[in-house]
Amino acid sequence: MSLNPSIKRWFGCRVTRGVTRGNQGDGSCGCMVQTVLAFLEKKCLEWQEQYDKITFISPSSVLAKYLFPGELKKSQSGYMPIFPFGFNLSQKDFETFINEYPVILSTTHSLRSCASANYLFDYVIVDETSQVDIVTGALALSCARQAVIVGDLNRKSVSEYESENLINAVIEKVLSQPEFDNLDHVMHQPLKMLIRNAEHLDEAECRYAMNVLTHTDFVIFNKLDKMPVLVVEVDGYAFHANNPRQLERDKMKDAILQKYGIPILRLKTNESGEEARLQNKLKQVLNMS
């Protein structure tokens, strides 16, 4: 198993651009890229050693095609590995799970609901604390021996697109109303973070949803359990009107969200009444009279 060439190109371009912006013109950029890529290649070899120790699934699986698209033809056994605990971890499996995976990433809600009763993690690191309310924070701290709190209380979501900044202001205004005080919002949330698994998606939808560059413009969520309430997309007229490829991606995103029961509201930049539309959509979704 080796590092995908497209990942090498993407990473190289990213690092090169980052160094250029930092005005590091001493020729060390190429050396830096090669050093990091060599490290990633080494990690791939280490992962290969663990390859035969994992439970296997059929190569016809959509998940297998997504995880190991270039390895299907190379597999001698004709099967590909999958996470042995499945997607739904229960408390009875937790002790075995934590022994094999001592470092985990989780939402605060899942952290408490999946861990065994009275289990305490050695450390719980809470990131983006400016977006965590006191109830959710207490939920995370309840299963921690020690906690590390990370975040900037003065952090603001800023977009390079003026249209998104305008809609962000509209969302903040609507959510400031007392009837929506249990809601909050986040900008540019990756689509794959809204989907627990890919079992409802076909191959094309899975590839699109799991792409690291595929994100939503805004997600309005419940402060308590962090579950999504509404996705808000800003459709710039100049970019969307005569762009068939973008329209196709929008259509696919809508279909994916529908499959997982997540409502979506699209606001076009050449229309008006965004505040009223958002307020009415939220009332509809929340079954308010």
Secondary structure, DSSP 8 states (H G I E B T S, - for coil): ----HHHHHHHHHHHHHHHHHTT--SSHHHHHHHHHHHHHHHHHHHHHHHGGGS-EE-TTSHHHHHH-TTTTTT-SSS-EE--TT-S---GGGHHHHHHH-SS----HHHHHHHS-TT--EEEEEE--GGG--HHHHHHHHTTEEEEEE---TT-----S-HHHHHHHHHHHHHHTSGGGTTEEEEES-BGGGG-S-STT--HHHHHHHT-TT-B-SEEEEETTT--EEEEEEEE-HHHHTT-HHHHHHHHHHHHHHHHTT--EEEEETT---HHHHHHHHHHHHTT--
